């Protein structure tokens, strides 16, 4: 059966809070309801057409990882089973099934927790200019996509719009206080190491990822999404060759297409051709199958 594309949710009678690039967030009883739509963004602009099934893939991959690291840190999941959702959501079961999570009302930290195990993307550009990534000095002579001697923690601010801004660990201490800053750094690296071991056994390299934490009842917990193709760079272990950029299991197909048509990266974004949408959907589906099998 063909997947229906969900670009926007409209849950009448349920308190709507906000929309991000991909997620719609509601408040119901003592919980938040997070719904992952099929919206896709590139270069910080949401595109007019979505990727069928993308929201379900993101949700199911997050749930898989939350389960894998729950002994390291508590997370915000209350339930992802629509049958267990509060009764006002019953009539929206078809829309919500597979793509939504009922979560605790945590207060998010104002910091994105990023960990890099390989040198790529903006980190590679930074290293070429300065020999460092986000102020962390790295060995000389590294090549693009090379594995780092140890994973590095490179946090950033959370921007409501546009790009997040990289900050040093010392700056996170000023924002979060020393104890919390150290704790989230240690947890981020521990989660990354655990996930990398699991993924490598399945033939996948996690080059880098970002995660979020928040406080709930005075306790630090893991929130938002976790180790999805939207928040991480996944590479095939068998195709991995340092010294060049790698093919990622994510929306790189979309980015490459937009670059090829010389779009100026300003709204409104162009409509994606069916072929690009189909290829991207297959890519998301493929990484979901590999990771969760």
RAGI-V730450 format. One record per pair of residues at least 12 apart in sequence whose C-alpha atoms are under 10 Angstrom apart, sorted by the first residue. I is the first residue (numbers start at 1). GAP is how many residues later the second one is. D is the distance in Angstrom with one decimal. If there is no record, write none. Layout:
BEGIN
i & gap & d
I & GAP & D
I & GAP & D
END
This chain:
BEGIN
i & gap & d
2 & 50 & 8.6
2 & 51 & 9.4
3 & 48 & 9.6
3 & 49 & 5.8
3 & 50 & 6.1
3 & 51 & 9.8
4 & 34 & 9.3
4 & 47 & 9.7
4 & 48 & 6.4
4 & 49 & 7.5
4 & 91 & 9.4
5 & 32 & 8.1
5 & 33 & 6.1
5 & 34 & 8.6
5 & 44 & 8.6
5 & 45 & 6.6
5 & 46 & 6.9
5 & 47 & 4.8
5 & 48 & 6.8
5 & 49 & 8.7
5 & 50 & 9.2
6 & 30 & 8.8
6 & 31 & 5.4
6 & 32 & 5.4
6 & 33 & 7.5
6 & 43 & 9.7
6 & 44 & 7.6
6 & 45 & 8.8
6 & 46 & 7.6
6 & 47 & 8.2
6 & 48 & 9.2
6 & 49 & 8.2
6 & 89 & 7.9
6 & 90 & 9.9
6 & 93 & 9.8
7 & 15 & 8.5
7 & 16 & 9.6
7 & 17 & 9.8
7 & 29 & 9.3
7 & 30 & 5.6
7 & 31 & 5.5
7 & 32 & 5.4
7 & 33 & 9.0
7 & 41 & 8.8
7 & 42 & 7.6
7 & 43 & 6.4
7 & 44 & 9.0
7 & 45 & 9.4
7 & 48 & 9.5
8 & 14 & 9.1
8 & 15 & 8.9
8 & 16 & 7.6
8 & 27 & 9.4
8 & 28 & 9.4
8 & 29 & 6.5
8 & 30 & 8.3
8 & 31 & 8.0
9 & 14 & 9.4
9 & 15 & 7.0
9 & 16 & 9.5
9 & 26 & 8.0
9 & 27 & 9.4
9 & 28 & 7.6
9 & 83 & 9.6
9 & 86 & 8.0
9 & 87 & 9.1
10 & 14 & 9.2
10 & 82 & 9.4
10 & 85 & 9.8
11 & 15 & 8.6
11 & 77 & 9.4
11 & 78 & 8.0
11 & 80 & 9.2
11 & 81 & 7.2
11 & 84 & 9.5
11 & 85 & 9.9
12 & 76 & 9.5
12 & 77 & 9.5
12 & 80 & 9.5
13 & 15 & 9.8
13 & 75 & 7.7
13 & 76 & 9.1
14 & 12 & 6.8
14 & 13 & 7.0
14 & 14 & 6.6
14 & 15 & 9.7
14 & 19 & 9.6
14 & 74 & 7.5
14 & 75 & 8.0
15 & 12 & 5.3
15 & 13 & 6.7
15 & 14 & 9.6
15 & 17 & 9.6
15 & 18 & 9.7
16 & 12 & 9.1
16 & 16 & 9.7
16 & 17 & 9.3
17 & 15 & 9.0
17 & 16 & 9.6
19 & 15 & 9.7
19 & 16 & 9.5
19 & 17 & 10.0
19 & 18 & 10.0
20 & 16 & 9.6
20 & 17 & 9.9
20 & 19 & 9.7
20 & 26 & 9.7
20 & 140 & 8.8
20 & 141 & 9.6
21 & 15 & 9.6
21 & 16 & 9.1
21 & 17 & 9.9
21 & 18 & 7.0
21 & 19 & 7.3
21 & 20 & 6.5
21 & 21 & 9.7
21 & 23 & 8.2
21 & 24 & 8.1
21 & 25 & 6.3
21 & 26 & 9.6
21 & 140 & 9.7
22 & 13 & 8.5
22 & 14 & 6.0
22 & 15 & 5.6
22 & 16 & 6.9
22 & 17 & 5.2
22 & 18 & 6.6
22 & 19 & 7.8
22 & 24 & 8.4
22 & 28 & 9.7
22 & 32 & 9.5
22 & 33 & 7.8
22 & 36 & 9.9
22 & 208 & 9.5
23 & 12 & 5.4
23 & 13 & 4.5
23 & 14 & 5.8
23 & 15 & 8.7
23 & 16 & 8.2
23 & 32 & 8.3
23 & 76 & 9.7
23 & 77 & 9.3
23 & 201 & 9.9
24 & 12 & 6.6
24 & 13 & 7.3
24 & 76 & 9.5
25 & 75 & 9.7
25 & 76 & 9.9
26 & 76 & 9.5
27 & 75 & 9.4
27 & 76 & 9.7
27 & 78 & 8.8
28 & 57 & 9.6
28 & 58 & 7.7
28 & 60 & 8.7
28 & 61 & 9.0
28 & 74 & 8.9
29 & 57 & 7.9
30 & 72 & 9.9
30 & 73 & 9.0
30 & 74 & 7.5
30 & 75 & 7.0
31 & 45 & 9.8
31 & 46 & 9.9
31 & 47 & 8.4
31 & 55 & 9.7
31 & 70 & 9.9
31 & 71 & 6.4
31 & 72 & 5.6
31 & 73 & 5.3
31 & 74 & 5.5
31 & 75 & 9.1
32 & 44 & 9.7
32 & 45 & 9.9
32 & 46 & 9.6
32 & 69 & 8.3
32 & 70 & 5.9
32 & 71 & 5.3
32 & 72 & 6.3
32 & 73 & 5.9
32 & 74 & 8.9
33 & 45 & 9.8
33 & 46 & 9.8
33 & 47 & 9.7
33 & 52 & 9.3
33 & 56 & 9.9
33 & 63 & 9.7
33 & 67 & 6.9
33 & 68 & 5.8
33 & 69 & 4.6
33 & 70 & 6.2
33 & 71 & 8.9
33 & 72 & 9.4
34 & 25 & 9.4
34 & 46 & 9.8
34 & 62 & 9.4
34 & 65 & 8.4
34 & 66 & 5.5
34 & 67 & 5.3
34 & 68 & 6.5
34 & 69 & 7.4
34 & 190 & 8.5
34 & 191 & 9.8
35 & 20 & 7.8
35 & 21 & 9.2
35 & 24 & 8.5
35 & 60 & 9.1
35 & 61 & 6.9
35 & 62 & 9.6
35 & 63 & 9.3
35 & 64 & 5.8
35 & 65 & 4.3
35 & 66 & 6.7
35 & 67 & 8.9
36 & 17 & 9.8
36 & 18 & 8.1
36 & 19 & 4.5
36 & 20 & 6.9
36 & 21 & 9.1
36 & 22 & 7.2
36 & 23 & 6.7
36 & 60 & 8.8
36 & 62 & 9.2
36 & 63 & 5.4
36 & 64 & 6.2
36 & 65 & 8.7
36 & 189 & 9.6
37 & 13 & 8.4
37 & 14 & 9.1
37 & 15 & 9.2
37 & 16 & 8.4
37 & 17 & 7.3
37 & 18 & 4.7
37 & 19 & 7.9
37 & 21 & 9.3
37 & 22 & 9.7
37 & 58 & 9.6
37 & 59 & 9.5
37 & 62 & 7.3
37 & 63 & 8.9
38 & 12 & 5.1
38 & 13 & 5.3
38 & 14 & 6.0
38 & 15 & 6.3
38 & 16 & 5.0
38 & 17 & 4.8
38 & 18 & 8.1
38 & 19 & 9.5
38 & 20 & 9.4
38 & 61 & 9.3
38 & 243 & 9.9
39 & 12 & 6.6
39 & 13 & 8.9
39 & 14 & 9.9
39 & 15 & 7.8
39 & 16 & 7.8
40 & 14 & 8.4
40 & 15 & 9.5
40 & 190 & 9.3
40 & 211 & 8.1
40 & 214 & 8.9
40 & 237 & 10.0
41 & 189 & 9.7
41 & 210 & 8.7
41 & 213 & 8.9
41 & 214 & 9.2
41 & 228 & 9.2
42 & 209 & 8.1
42 & 210 & 9.0
42 & 212 & 7.4
42 & 213 & 6.2
42 & 216 & 8.5
42 & 223 & 8.1
42 & 227 & 8.9
43 & 119 & 8.7
43 & 120 & 9.0
43 & 212 & 7.9
43 & 215 & 9.5
43 & 221 & 9.8
43 & 222 & 6.2
43 & 223 & 8.5
43 & 226 & 9.9
44 & 117 & 8.0
44 & 118 & 6.1
44 & 119 & 7.4
44 & 221 & 8.2
44 & 222 & 8.9
44 & 223 & 9.5
45 & 116 & 9.9
45 & 117 & 8.8
45 & 220 & 7.4
45 & 221 & 7.2
45 & 222 & 6.5
45 & 223 & 8.0
45 & 224 & 6.9
46 & 221 & 8.3
46 & 222 & 8.6
46 & 223 & 7.2
46 & 224 & 9.9
47 & 207 & 9.8
47 & 220 & 8.7
47 & 221 & 7.9
47 & 222 & 5.4
47 & 223 & 6.8
47 & 224 & 6.8
47 & 225 & 7.8
48 & 220 & 8.2
48 & 221 & 6.7
48 & 222 & 7.1
48 & 223 & 5.7
48 & 224 & 7.9
49 & 220 & 9.6
49 & 221 & 8.9
49 & 222 & 6.2
49 & 223 & 6.6
49 & 224 & 9.2
49 & 225 & 9.6
49 & 228 & 8.4
50 & 221 & 9.3
50 & 222 & 8.5
50 & 227 & 7.5
50 & 230 & 10.0
50 & 231 & 9.4
51 & 200 & 9.6
51 & 221 & 9.6
51 & 223 & 9.8
51 & 225 & 9.3
51 & 226 & 5.7
51 & 227 & 7.6
51 & 228 & 9.4
51 & 229 & 7.0
51 & 230 & 5.7
51 & 231 & 9.5
51 & 233 & 9.1
52 & 225 & 7.9
52 & 226 & 8.1
52 & 228 & 9.1
52 & 229 & 6.2
52 & 230 & 9.4
52 & 232 & 9.7
52 & 233 & 9.9
53 & 45 & 9.4
53 & 46 & 8.7
53 & 228 & 7.0
53 & 229 & 9.6
53 & 231 & 8.5
53 & 232 & 8.1
54 & 45 & 8.8
54 & 175 & 9.7
54 & 176 & 9.8
54 & 226 & 9.0
54 & 227 & 6.7
54 & 228 & 9.6
54 & 229 & 9.9
54 & 230 & 6.7
54 & 231 & 8.0
55 & 43 & 8.2
55 & 44 & 5.5
55 & 45 & 8.4
55 & 229 & 9.9
56 & 40 & 9.3
56 & 41 & 8.3
56 & 42 & 5.3
56 & 43 & 4.3
56 & 44 & 7.9
56 & 228 & 9.9
56 & 229 & 9.6
56 & 232 & 9.8
57 & 41 & 8.3
57 & 42 & 7.7
57 & 171 & 8.3
57 & 172 & 9.0
57 & 224 & 9.5
57 & 227 & 6.8
57 & 228 & 6.7
57 & 229 & 9.7
57 & 230 & 8.9
57 & 231 & 6.2
57 & 232 & 9.3
58 & 40 & 9.6
58 & 41 & 7.7
58 & 42 & 9.8
58 & 167 & 7.6
58 & 168 & 8.6
58 & 169 & 8.9
58 & 170 & 5.7
58 & 171 & 7.3
58 & 172 & 7.6
58 & 173 & 9.5
58 & 226 & 8.4
58 & 227 & 9.7
58 & 230 & 8.3
59 & 21 & 8.8
59 & 39 & 7.0
59 & 40 & 5.4
59 & 41 & 6.7
59 & 42 & 7.7
59 & 165 & 10.0
59 & 166 & 7.4
59 & 167 & 8.9
59 & 169 & 8.3
60 & 20 & 9.1
60 & 38 & 7.0
60 & 39 & 7.5
60 & 40 & 9.2
60 & 41 & 9.8
60 & 165 & 9.9
60 & 166 & 10.0
60 & 168 & 9.0
60 & 228 & 7.9
60 & 232 & 8.6
61 & 164 & 8.7
61 & 165 & 7.6
61 & 166 & 7.3
61 & 167 & 6.0
61 & 168 & 8.7
61 & 226 & 9.0
61 & 227 & 6.3
61 & 228 & 9.3
61 & 230 & 7.7
61 & 231 & 7.1
62 & 162 & 8.7
62 & 163 & 5.5
62 & 164 & 4.7
62 & 165 & 6.3
62 & 166 & 6.2
62 & 167 & 9.8
63 & 14 & 8.4
63 & 16 & 9.9
63 & 17 & 8.2
63 & 38 & 9.0
63 & 162 & 8.4
63 & 163 & 7.8
63 & 164 & 9.7
63 & 165 & 9.8
63 & 229 & 9.9
64 & 162 & 8.8
64 & 163 & 9.3
64 & 164 & 9.9
64 & 224 & 9.7
64 & 227 & 8.5
64 & 228 & 6.7
65 & 126 & 9.3
65 & 129 & 9.9
65 & 130 & 7.6
65 & 133 & 9.8
65 & 160 & 9.2
65 & 161 & 6.4
65 & 162 & 6.8
65 & 163 & 8.8
65 & 226 & 9.3
65 & 227 & 8.9
66 & 125 & 9.8
66 & 156 & 8.4
66 & 157 & 9.3
66 & 159 & 8.7
66 & 160 & 6.9
66 & 161 & 9.0
68 & 123 & 9.1
68 & 126 & 8.3
68 & 127 & 7.8
68 & 130 & 8.9
69 & 121 & 9.1
69 & 122 & 6.5
69 & 123 & 9.6
69 & 125 & 7.5
69 & 126 & 8.0
69 & 153 & 9.8
70 & 121 & 9.6
70 & 152 & 9.2
72 & 115 & 7.5
72 & 118 & 7.9
72 & 119 & 7.4
72 & 122 & 9.4
72 & 150 & 9.9
73 & 114 & 7.6
73 & 117 & 9.9
73 & 118 & 8.8
73 & 140 & 10.0
73 & 147 & 8.2
73 & 148 & 6.3
73 & 149 & 6.7
74 & 145 & 8.9
74 & 146 & 7.8
74 & 147 & 5.1
74 & 148 & 6.3
74 & 149 & 9.1
75 & 28 & 8.8
75 & 29 & 8.6
75 & 31 & 9.7
75 & 138 & 8.6
75 & 139 & 9.2
75 & 141 & 9.6
75 & 145 & 8.8
75 & 146 & 5.0
75 & 147 & 4.4
75 & 148 & 5.9
75 & 149 & 9.1
76 & 25 & 9.3
76 & 26 & 8.5
76 & 27 & 5.2
76 & 28 & 5.1
76 & 29 & 7.9
76 & 30 & 7.3
76 & 137 & 9.3
76 & 138 & 8.8
76 & 139 & 9.7
76 & 140 & 8.4
76 & 144 & 10.0
76 & 145 & 6.6
76 & 146 & 6.2
76 & 147 & 5.3
76 & 148 & 7.9
76 & 149 & 10.0
77 & 24 & 6.8
77 & 25 & 6.3
77 & 26 & 4.6
77 & 27 & 6.5
77 & 145 & 9.1
77 & 146 & 8.0
77 & 147 & 9.4
78 & 23 & 7.5
78 & 24 & 5.5
78 & 25 & 4.9
78 & 26 & 6.4
79 & 21 & 9.0
79 & 22 & 6.1
79 & 23 & 5.3
79 & 24 & 7.0
79 & 25 & 9.7
80 & 16 & 9.3
80 & 17 & 8.2
80 & 18 & 7.5
80 & 19 & 8.3
80 & 20 & 6.2
80 & 21 & 4.6
80 & 22 & 6.1
80 & 23 & 8.6
81 & 12 & 9.6
81 & 15 & 9.3
81 & 16 & 7.4
81 & 17 & 7.9
81 & 18 & 9.9
81 & 19 & 8.4
81 & 20 & 7.8
81 & 21 & 8.5
82 & 12 & 9.0
82 & 13 & 9.9
82 & 14 & 6.9
82 & 15 & 5.9
82 & 16 & 8.2
82 & 17 & 9.7
82 & 18 & 8.0
82 & 19 & 8.5
82 & 20 & 8.8
83 & 14 & 9.0
84 & 18 & 9.2
85 & 16 & 9.1
85 & 17 & 7.2
86 & 16 & 9.3
101 & 123 & 9.8
103 & 120 & 8.5
103 & 121 & 9.1
104 & 111 & 9.9
104 & 112 & 7.4
104 & 113 & 9.8
104 & 117 & 9.7
104 & 119 & 8.8
105 & 109 & 9.2
105 & 110 & 8.8
105 & 111 & 6.8
105 & 112 & 9.2
105 & 118 & 9.7
106 & 107 & 8.6
106 & 108 & 5.5
106 & 109 & 5.3
106 & 110 & 4.6
106 & 111 & 8.0
106 & 112 & 9.4
106 & 113 & 9.2
106 & 114 & 8.9
106 & 115 & 8.0
106 & 116 & 9.2
106 & 117 & 7.7
106 & 118 & 9.9
107 & 106 & 8.5
107 & 107 & 5.0
107 & 108 & 5.2
107 & 109 & 6.5
107 & 110 & 9.4
107 & 111 & 9.7
107 & 113 & 9.5
107 & 114 & 9.6
107 & 116 & 9.4
108 & 104 & 7.3
108 & 105 & 6.0
108 & 106 & 3.9
108 & 107 & 6.5
108 & 108 & 9.0
108 & 112 & 9.5
108 & 113 & 9.3
108 & 114 & 9.3
108 & 115 & 7.7
108 & 116 & 8.9
109 & 48 & 9.6
109 & 49 & 9.0
109 & 66 & 9.2
109 & 67 & 7.7
109 & 71 & 9.6
109 & 72 & 10.0
109 & 75 & 9.8
109 & 103 & 7.3
109 & 104 & 5.9
109 & 105 & 5.1
109 & 106 & 7.5
109 & 111 & 9.4
109 & 114 & 9.8
110 & 46 & 8.9
110 & 47 & 6.4
110 & 48 & 6.0
110 & 49 & 9.0
110 & 62 & 9.2
110 & 65 & 8.0
110 & 66 & 8.2
110 & 102 & 9.0
110 & 103 & 9.0
110 & 104 & 8.8
111 & 44 & 6.7
111 & 45 & 5.8
111 & 46 & 4.9
111 & 47 & 5.7
111 & 48 & 9.4
111 & 53 & 9.4
111 & 54 & 9.8
111 & 55 & 9.7
111 & 56 & 9.1
111 & 61 & 7.4
111 & 64 & 8.4
111 & 65 & 8.5
111 & 70 & 9.5
111 & 73 & 9.7
111 & 100 & 9.3
111 & 101 & 7.4
111 & 102 & 8.3
111 & 103 & 9.7
112 & 42 & 8.9
112 & 43 & 5.6
112 & 44 & 5.2
112 & 45 & 6.0
112 & 46 & 6.0
112 & 47 & 9.5
112 & 52 & 8.4
112 & 53 & 9.6
112 & 54 & 9.1
112 & 55 & 9.8
112 & 60 & 10.0
112 & 72 & 10.0
112 & 98 & 6.5
112 & 99 & 6.3
112 & 100 & 5.7
112 & 101 & 8.2
113 & 40 & 7.4
113 & 41 & 7.1
113 & 42 & 4.8
113 & 43 & 6.8
113 & 44 & 9.0
113 & 45 & 9.8
113 & 59 & 10.0
113 & 68 & 9.9
113 & 71 & 7.4
113 & 72 & 7.3
113 & 74 & 9.5
113 & 75 & 6.6
113 & 76 & 9.3
113 & 96 & 8.4
113 & 97 & 5.4
113 & 98 & 5.2
113 & 99 & 6.0
113 & 100 & 8.0
114 & 38 & 8.4
114 & 39 & 5.8
114 & 40 & 5.2
114 & 41 & 5.1
114 & 42 & 7.3
114 & 52 & 9.4
114 & 71 & 8.8
114 & 74 & 7.4
114 & 75 & 8.8
114 & 78 & 9.6
114 & 94 & 7.3
114 & 95 & 5.8
114 & 96 & 4.2
114 & 97 & 6.5
114 & 98 & 8.8
114 & 117 & 9.4
114 & 118 & 9.4
115 & 36 & 6.5
115 & 37 & 5.6
115 & 38 & 4.6
115 & 39 & 5.9
115 & 40 & 7.7
115 & 70 & 8.8
115 & 73 & 6.8
115 & 74 & 6.5
115 & 75 & 10.0
115 & 76 & 9.6
115 & 77 & 7.2
115 & 78 & 9.8
115 & 92 & 8.8
115 & 93 & 5.6
115 & 94 & 5.7
115 & 95 & 6.4
115 & 96 & 8.6
115 & 117 & 9.6
116 & 17 & 9.7
116 & 31 & 9.1
116 & 32 & 8.1
116 & 34 & 8.8
116 & 35 & 5.4
116 & 36 & 5.3
116 & 37 & 6.6
116 & 38 & 7.4
116 & 73 & 9.0
116 & 76 & 8.7
116 & 90 & 8.7
116 & 91 & 6.2
116 & 92 & 4.3
116 & 93 & 6.7
116 & 94 & 8.8
116 & 116 & 9.7
116 & 117 & 9.6
117 & 28 & 9.4
117 & 29 & 8.7
117 & 30 & 6.0
117 & 31 & 5.6
117 & 32 & 8.2
117 & 33 & 6.7
117 & 34 & 4.3
117 & 35 & 6.5
117 & 36 & 9.1
117 & 72 & 9.4
117 & 75 & 8.5
117 & 76 & 8.9
117 & 79 & 9.1
117 & 88 & 9.3
117 & 89 & 7.5
117 & 90 & 5.4
117 & 91 & 5.8
117 & 92 & 8.9
118 & 25 & 10.0
118 & 26 & 8.5
118 & 27 & 5.6
118 & 28 & 5.5
118 & 29 & 4.3
118 & 30 & 5.2
118 & 31 & 8.9
118 & 32 & 9.0
118 & 33 & 7.5
118 & 34 & 8.9
118 & 87 & 9.3
118 & 88 & 8.3
118 & 89 & 5.0
118 & 90 & 6.8
118 & 115 & 9.8
118 & 124 & 9.6
119 & 14 & 8.7
119 & 19 & 9.9
119 & 23 & 8.2
119 & 24 & 7.9
119 & 25 & 6.0
119 & 26 & 4.9
119 & 27 & 5.6
119 & 28 & 6.6
119 & 29 & 6.7
119 & 32 & 9.8
119 & 33 & 9.8
119 & 88 & 7.7
119 & 89 & 8.6
119 & 123 & 9.6
119 & 126 & 9.8
120 & 23 & 9.2
120 & 24 & 5.9
120 & 25 & 5.0
120 & 26 & 7.8
120 & 27 & 9.5
120 & 87 & 7.8
120 & 88 & 8.5
120 & 113 & 9.4
120 & 124 & 9.0
120 & 125 & 7.2
120 & 126 & 8.8
121 & 23 & 8.8
121 & 24 & 8.6
121 & 86 & 9.9
121 & 87 & 9.7
121 & 112 & 9.6
121 & 124 & 8.3
122 & 12 & 9.6
123 & 21 & 9.5
123 & 22 & 9.8
123 & 31 & 9.3
124 & 18 & 9.2
124 & 19 & 8.5
124 & 20 & 6.3
124 & 21 & 7.8
124 & 22 & 9.5
124 & 121 & 9.8
125 & 19 & 9.2
127 & 12 & 9.8
127 & 13 & 9.3
127 & 15 & 8.7
127 & 16 & 9.7
127 & 17 & 9.5
128 & 12 & 10.0
128 & 13 & 9.7
128 & 14 & 9.2
128 & 15 & 9.3
128 & 16 & 9.3
133 & 19 & 8.8
133 & 20 & 9.6
133 & 21 & 7.7
133 & 33 & 9.6
133 & 35 & 9.9
134 & 18 & 9.6
134 & 19 & 9.0
134 & 20 & 6.1
134 & 21 & 8.4
134 & 22 & 9.4
134 & 32 & 6.5
134 & 33 & 6.8
134 & 34 & 6.4
134 & 35 & 9.2
135 & 19 & 8.8
135 & 31 & 9.5
135 & 32 & 8.6
135 & 33 & 6.7
135 & 34 & 9.2
136 & 16 & 8.0
136 & 17 & 8.9
136 & 18 & 8.4
136 & 32 & 8.4
136 & 33 & 9.6
138 & 14 & 9.7
142 & 100 & 9.5
142 & 101 & 8.7
143 & 99 & 6.6
143 & 100 & 5.0
143 & 101 & 7.7
143 & 102 & 10.0
144 & 97 & 9.4
144 & 98 & 6.1
144 & 99 & 4.7
144 & 100 & 5.4
144 & 101 & 6.6
144 & 102 & 9.2
145 & 62 & 8.1
145 & 95 & 8.7
145 & 96 & 7.8
145 & 97 & 5.1
145 & 98 & 6.2
145 & 99 & 6.4
145 & 100 & 6.2
145 & 101 & 7.2
146 & 61 & 9.3
146 & 94 & 9.7
146 & 95 & 8.5
146 & 96 & 5.2
146 & 97 & 7.0
146 & 98 & 8.9
146 & 99 & 9.8
147 & 58 & 10.0
147 & 60 & 8.1
147 & 95 & 8.2
148 & 59 & 9.7
150 & 39 & 9.7
150 & 43 & 9.9
151 & 38 & 7.0
151 & 39 & 9.8
151 & 41 & 8.4
151 & 42 & 8.2
151 & 56 & 9.5
151 & 57 & 8.8
152 & 33 & 9.5
152 & 36 & 9.9
152 & 37 & 7.8
152 & 56 & 9.5
153 & 15 & 9.0
153 & 16 & 7.8
153 & 31 & 9.9
153 & 32 & 6.6
153 & 33 & 8.9
153 & 35 & 7.8
153 & 36 & 7.1
153 & 55 & 9.9
153 & 57 & 9.8
154 & 12 & 7.0
154 & 13 & 7.2
154 & 14 & 6.9
154 & 15 & 7.2
154 & 31 & 9.1
154 & 56 & 9.3
155 & 12 & 5.8
155 & 13 & 6.7
155 & 14 & 6.8
155 & 16 & 9.3
155 & 17 & 7.7
155 & 30 & 8.6
155 & 55 & 8.5
155 & 56 & 9.7
156 & 12 & 7.9
156 & 13 & 9.2
156 & 15 & 9.6
156 & 16 & 8.6
156 & 54 & 9.5
157 & 14 & 10.0
157 & 15 & 8.9
157 & 18 & 9.9
158 & 54 & 9.9
169 & 12 & 7.6
169 & 13 & 8.7
169 & 16 & 8.4
170 & 12 & 9.9
172 & 12 & 10.0
172 & 13 & 9.7
180 & 40 & 8.2
183 & 37 & 8.8
184 & 27 & 9.7
184 & 28 & 8.9
184 & 29 & 7.4
184 & 30 & 9.8
184 & 36 & 8.5
184 & 37 & 9.5
184 & 38 & 9.4
187 & 26 & 9.7
187 & 35 & 9.3
188 & 21 & 9.3
188 & 22 & 8.3
188 & 23 & 7.3
188 & 24 & 8.9
188 & 25 & 9.3
188 & 34 & 9.6
191 & 20 & 9.5
191 & 35 & 9.8
191 & 36 & 9.6
192 & 14 & 8.2
192 & 15 & 9.7
192 & 16 & 8.3
192 & 17 & 7.7
192 & 18 & 9.3
192 & 19 & 9.6
192 & 35 & 8.7
193 & 13 & 9.4
195 & 32 & 8.2
196 & 12 & 9.6
196 & 38 & 10.0
198 & 93 & 8.5
199 & 35 & 9.1
199 & 36 & 10.0
199 & 37 & 10.0
199 & 38 & 9.5
199 & 91 & 8.7
199 & 92 & 6.5
199 & 93 & 9.5
200 & 35 & 9.9
200 & 36 & 9.1
200 & 37 & 7.3
200 & 91 & 9.6
201 & 36 & 9.6
201 & 90 & 9.6
202 & 34 & 9.4
202 & 35 & 8.8
202 & 88 & 6.6
202 & 89 & 6.8
202 & 90 & 9.3
202 & 91 & 8.6
203 & 32 & 8.6
203 & 33 & 6.2
203 & 34 & 5.1
203 & 35 & 6.9
203 & 36 & 9.7
203 & 87 & 8.3
203 & 88 & 9.0
204 & 29 & 9.9
204 & 30 & 6.4
204 & 31 & 5.7
204 & 32 & 4.9
204 & 33 & 5.2
204 & 34 & 8.4
204 & 35 & 9.8
204 & 36 & 9.5
204 & 45 & 9.6
204 & 83 & 8.8
204 & 86 & 8.2
204 & 87 & 8.0
205 & 28 & 8.2
205 & 29 & 5.7
205 & 30 & 5.0
205 & 31 & 6.2
205 & 32 & 5.7
205 & 33 & 9.5
205 & 35 & 8.4
205 & 43 & 9.8
206 & 21 & 8.6
206 & 23 & 9.9
206 & 26 & 7.0
206 & 27 & 5.8
206 & 28 & 4.8
206 & 29 & 6.5
206 & 30 & 9.1
206 & 31 & 9.4
206 & 42 & 9.8
207 & 25 & 7.4
207 & 26 & 5.3
207 & 27 & 6.2
207 & 28 & 7.1
207 & 39 & 9.8
207 & 41 & 9.5
208 & 19 & 9.1
208 & 23 & 8.5
208 & 24 & 5.6
208 & 25 & 5.5
208 & 26 & 7.9
209 & 17 & 8.5
209 & 18 & 6.4
209 & 19 & 8.4
209 & 20 & 9.1
209 & 21 & 9.1
209 & 22 & 5.6
209 & 23 & 4.0
209 & 24 & 6.5
209 & 25 & 9.0
210 & 15 & 9.2
210 & 16 & 7.8
210 & 17 & 7.4
210 & 18 & 9.4
210 & 20 & 9.4
210 & 21 & 5.6
210 & 22 & 6.5
210 & 23 & 9.7
211 & 12 & 7.8
211 & 13 & 7.5
211 & 14 & 7.1
211 & 15 & 6.1
211 & 16 & 7.5
211 & 17 & 9.9
211 & 20 & 7.5
211 & 21 & 9.1
212 & 12 & 6.2
212 & 13 & 7.8
212 & 14 & 8.2
228 & 21 & 9.7
228 & 22 & 8.9
228 & 56 & 9.4
228 & 59 & 9.1
228 & 60 & 8.8
228 & 63 & 10.0
229 & 19 & 8.6
229 & 20 & 6.4
229 & 21 & 5.1
229 & 22 & 7.9
229 & 54 & 9.5
229 & 55 & 7.2
229 & 58 & 7.9
229 & 59 & 8.9
230 & 19 & 9.3
230 & 20 & 6.6
230 & 21 & 7.7
230 & 54 & 9.6
231 & 19 & 9.3
232 & 16 & 9.3
232 & 17 & 9.1
232 & 18 & 8.4
233 & 13 & 9.5
233 & 14 & 9.3
233 & 15 & 6.1
233 & 16 & 7.0
233 & 17 & 7.4
234 & 12 & 9.2
234 & 13 & 8.5
234 & 14 & 5.5
234 & 15 & 5.4
234 & 16 & 7.6
234 & 53 & 8.2
235 & 12 & 6.4
235 & 13 & 5.2
235 & 14 & 6.4
235 & 15 & 9.5
235 & 52 & 9.6
236 & 12 & 7.7
236 & 13 & 8.2
236 & 51 & 9.7
248 & 35 & 9.0
248 & 39 & 9.8
249 & 31 & 8.9
249 & 33 & 9.7
249 & 34 & 5.9
249 & 35 & 6.7
249 & 36 & 9.4
249 & 37 & 8.0
249 & 38 & 6.3
249 & 39 & 9.6
250 & 30 & 7.4
250 & 31 & 9.3
250 & 32 & 10.0
250 & 33 & 6.6
250 & 34 & 6.3
250 & 35 & 10.0
250 & 36 & 10.0
250 & 37 & 8.5
251 & 25 & 9.8
251 & 26 & 9.7
251 & 28 & 9.5
251 & 29 & 6.2
251 & 30 & 8.9
251 & 32 & 8.1
251 & 33 & 8.1
252 & 28 & 8.2
252 & 31 & 9.7
253 & 23 & 6.9
253 & 24 & 8.8
253 & 26 & 7.5
253 & 27 & 6.3
253 & 30 & 8.9
254 & 18 & 7.8
254 & 19 & 9.8
254 & 22 & 6.7
254 & 23 & 7.9
254 & 25 & 9.1
254 & 26 & 7.1
256 & 20 & 9.9
257 & 15 & 8.4
257 & 16 & 9.4
257 & 19 & 7.6
258 & 12 & 8.2
258 & 13 & 9.9
258 & 14 & 8.5
END
